[in-house]
Amino acid sequence: HVCTLWVQILCTLPSETPMTGSKTARRNLRVAPADDALIRQGAAVAGESVSEFLVVSARTRAEMLLADRREFVLNDEAWAVFNAALDRPAKVRPEVVELLGRPRPE
């Protein structure tokens, strides 16, 4: 069986905070009953509505996935500092060498 879960997704302007923005877009999700129960339990523990819980969770995951895929704009000074950091030789850290030299767990 599939449960249908209605979620109101937020549309925000850059000056608005995520949970106070204009809420006009809708998303219709179909979830398994076990997932629905888990989501509801998570929302209850967080003290949030199911919609808020799903929006915050989805936003967090989207931000994490997109973090290294965004355009970063630097002024000339910041660009010079960034390039200088890239041009420096890497530091050898014995603890990292030791960690990476360990055999993998079976």
Residue pairs with C-beta under 8 A, 6 or more apart in sequence:
1 32
1 33
2 30
2 31
2 32
2 33
3 30
3 31
3 32
3 33
3 36
4 28
4 29
4 30
5 28
5 29
5 30
5 31
5 36
5 39
5 50
5 54
6 26
6 28
6 29
7 26
7 27
7 28
7 29
7 50
7 51
7 54
7 55
8 23
8 25
8 26
8 27
8 51
8 55
9 23
9 25
9 26
9 27
9 55
9 58
10 18
10 19
10 21
10 22
10 23
10 25
10 55
11 21
11 22
11 23
11 24
11 25
12 18
12 21
12 22
13 21
13 22
16 22
18 55
18 56
18 59
19 52
19 55
19 56
29 54
31 39
39 50
39 53
39 54
40 50
42 53
43 49
43 50
43 52
43 53
43 54
46 53
48 56
74 82
